[in-house]
């Protein structure tokens, strides 16, 4: 077991590919059965666990989303949606779909690793191309409204990139874990 992971019995079901998740929701096949069938067919199913701060993580310890078969998203996916639409959508468009000003993050997140995402958001990025390509992303590492919720933003955008989360505000979400509230207060210096 990785450091920081809980030994509680709160182990999430594996994350299944987006098309399979959509099928499971439409047909109401329990996720556990679908995961078993997918794994038997050789289709990758990513294991998830909840860590001590209430976030779902994959087998490498990278924060990830959790969407129940009834469409309920974990708190951090919901928080990421809220934070994205308060700070990021002005440039990158609603739901990570891009704009004439900045690229679609829902597409970029298909290839960006967690570490690369953190690097770009915290330190910014400037690619000056020949001719038409000039990309400038400002450094947001000192913006508490972004950096305090970096994992939430990553989780939300990853869910969008994987096709697991449709456009728009998630209709249902888990309650905010007390650990998330404590992290937020500490990050904003309110302890």
N, C-alpha and C positions, 0 to 999 in steps of 0.2 A: 504494500500500500504506500502511496506517495505521501511525503510529509504534508501535514495540513489537512489531510482527508479525514473525514469523520469515520468512526467505526460504527456509527448508528446504522440502523436497518433502512435508512432513507436512501436506498440506491435507486436511481432513476432507470427507467427502461432505456435501452440503447437508442441513439438517434438514428433514424432510418432515412434513406434517401427521400427527397421531397416528393417525387411522384408516388412513391410507396406510401408516404404519410397521407397524401391527398386521397389515395385509394382507400386506406384504412379508415379515414374519416367518413368518406362517402358510404362505405359498405359496413361500417361499424365493427370491423374485425378487430378484436383486441390486439394492441400493439405487441404484446408478448408472443402471440401466435404468429403474427406477421414477421416479427424479427426471426423467429425460429425457421420459418419457411424461407425467408430471404437468405439467411446464413447457410441453410442447406443447399440453396441454389447458387452459392458462391458469390452473393452480392454483399458488399461491405456494409457492415452495421457497426456504428461507432458506439462504444460503451461510454456511459456517463455515470458520474457519481456526484453527489452534493458534497462540497467541502465545508469546513467549519464556519465560513462566513455566509453560507446559504447559496452560493453560486454553484451551478452545474459546471463540471469540468470534464474534459475528455480524458482518454487514457494517458495523455502526455501532460496533463495538468493545465491545459489551455482552457480558459473560460469558454463556455458554449451555451447555446440556447436549449430550452426544453419546452416543447409544445405538446400538450396533452391531446389525445384523440378528439376531445370536445372543443379544441381550439384555444384552451386556456394556456397563456404563455407564462413563463417564469417572471418573477419581479424584475430581473435585470434586463430582459428583453424589452419589457414595457418601459422601464426607466430609460433604456437606450433610445427607444422611439421618442420619448418626451425630450430627452437631451438633444438628440439629433435635430428635432424640429424647432428647438429653441436656439441652437448655435450653428448648425451645419447646413441646413437646407437652403439658407439664403444663397449660398454659392453652388452647392451640389444638388439642388432641386429636391422636391418632395420625395420621400421614400427611397432616397439614394439613387434616383433615376437620372441624375445629371441635369445640366442646364447649358445654355450657350456660354456660360461663364466658367464652369468647372465640370470635370468628368463625372460620370456615374459611379458612385462608390459601390453600388450593388454589383456592378460588373467588376470593378477593381478588386473587390474582396474575394473574388473567385481564385485569385492567384497570390494575394498578399498574405504573408504569415502574420501571426499575432505580433511578433517582434518587429516586423517591417511596418505594420500599422502604427505601433507605438512610436517608432522612430520618426515617421512622417508627421504624425500629429504633434508630437512634442517639439521636434526640431524644425519642422517645416521642410519644404522641398523646392528646389528651383532647377528646372531643366530648361535651358535656353537652346532651342533648336535652330537649325538652319532653315530659313524661309518662314514657315507658318507656325511652328510649334514652340510656344513659350508657356511653360507651366510654372506657376508660382503658388505654393501653398504656404501661408504664414505659419510661423511657429506658435503653437498654442500651449506650450509647456508651462506658462505662467498664468494661464487663464483657469482659475479654479472651477469655473462652470463646465469646463471641458475635462481637464486633467483629473479631477476628482471622480469623474464618471467614465474614464477611458475604457474600462472593461465593459461597462454597459453599452457604450457606443459600438465597441467591437462586436459584442454579442448580437445586438440588433442588426447591424450591417451584415454580419455573417449569416444570420437567419434569412435576410433578404437575398443575399448572394446565392445561397443554397436553394432558393425557391421554396423554403419551408414556411415563410411568412408572406402573406399577400400584402398589397399596398393598403395603406390606411391605418388608422389607430386600432390596435388589438382590442377586440371586444371584451375579452376576459383576461384577467391576470391574477397570479398568486398574490397573497398579501406580502407587504414589505417586511422582510426579515429584520429583527431587531439589530442584527449585525450590520445591515445596510444603513440603518439610521445612525448607529454609532460611528460607522466609517464616515458618513456624510458630515456629522457634527465635528469629528476630529479633523477632517480635511479642511473644513471652513473655520477651524479654530474656535469652536463653540463648546468645547468640553470644560 
